[in-house]
Amino acid sequence: MLNKKNIMGIIQDHKDQIDEIESELQRADDLNLDIPEVTRAARNELSYLYDNKARYEMQAKAWGLIEEETNV
């Protein structure tokens, strides 16, 4: 269950998973590996992780755990 005690850990887990998948996709690209089904699945997972991370970050901001970014 999502709460103030675990939300930052969940956000970090999502960041770690995003970094790992992006790294593997880049590695596959560097090796000229083209497996459309795998690439599509990886990109779908990235989309899911980015969406959830954004939601969790908004919640963490609402709870005052993350400072609002100011656009200068």
Backbone torsions as a table, in degrees:
resi	resn	phi	psi	omega
1	MET	NA	137.8	-179.7
2	LEU	-75.1	128.8	175.6
3	ASN	-152.6	177.0	-177.1
4	LYS	-62.3	-27.0	-177.4
5	LYS	-76.4	-29.4	-174.2
6	ASN	-114.7	-5.5	-173.9
7	ILE	-64.5	-38.1	-179.3
8	MET	-67.4	-35.4	176.1
9	GLY	-66.3	-38.9	178.1
10	ILE	-65.0	-43.2	178.0
11	ILE	-60.5	-44.3	179.8
12	GLN	-65.2	-39.9	176.8
13	ASP	-60.0	-41.5	178.0
14	HIS	-64.2	-42.8	178.0
15	LYS	-60.1	-44.1	-179.8
16	ASP	-62.5	-43.9	179.4
17	GLN	-65.3	-40.2	177.6
18	ILE	-61.1	-48.3	179.5
19	ASP	-58.9	-42.3	-179.1
20	GLU	-65.6	-46.2	-179.5
21	ILE	-65.7	-43.3	179.1
22	GLU	-62.8	-39.2	178.2
23	SER	-63.4	-43.2	179.1
24	GLU	-66.9	-38.6	176.6
25	LEU	-64.1	-40.6	178.5
26	GLN	-65.9	-40.9	178.6
27	ARG	-62.4	-43.4	177.8
28	ALA	-61.6	-41.3	178.6
29	ASP	-64.4	-43.3	178.9
30	ASP	-61.4	-31.8	179.8
31	LEU	-90.9	5.2	-178.6
32	ASN	57.2	36.3	175.5
33	LEU	-88.2	127.1	-179.2
34	ASP	-129.0	98.2	176.7
35	ILE	-122.6	92.9	-172.1
36	PRO	-52.9	-41.1	-178.0
37	GLU	-64.5	-40.6	-179.7
38	VAL	-70.4	-42.8	178.7
39	THR	-61.7	-43.7	179.2
40	ARG	-62.2	-43.8	179.2
41	ALA	-63.3	-41.8	179.4
42	ALA	-64.9	-42.0	179.2
43	ARG	-67.4	-35.9	175.7
44	ASN	-64.3	-41.8	177.9
45	GLU	-64.4	-40.9	176.8
46	LEU	-60.7	-43.3	179.2
47	SER	-59.5	-47.0	177.9
48	TYR	-58.6	-46.6	-178.0
49	LEU	-66.0	-43.6	178.5
50	TYR	-61.7	-44.0	179.8
51	ASP	-62.0	-48.1	-179.4
52	ASN	-65.7	-40.4	178.9
53	LYS	-60.3	-42.2	179.0
54	ALA	-62.5	-42.0	178.6
55	ARG	-64.2	-43.9	-179.9
56	TYR	-65.5	-37.6	177.8
57	GLU	-65.4	-39.0	176.7
58	MET	-62.4	-41.4	179.0
59	GLN	-66.0	-41.8	178.8
60	ALA	-63.1	-37.2	176.2
61	LYS	-64.7	-42.3	179.3
62	ALA	-62.0	-34.4	178.4
63	TRP	-82.9	-3.0	-179.8
64	GLY	78.5	19.2	-179.4
65	LEU	-88.9	-20.8	176.9
66	ILE	-128.4	136.0	178.6
67	GLU	-76.2	145.8	176.2
68	GLU	-66.5	139.6	175.5
69	GLU	-81.4	140.3	176.8
70	THR	-107.9	131.3	178.1
71	ASN	-89.0	119.7	-178.6
72	VAL	-110.8	NA	NA
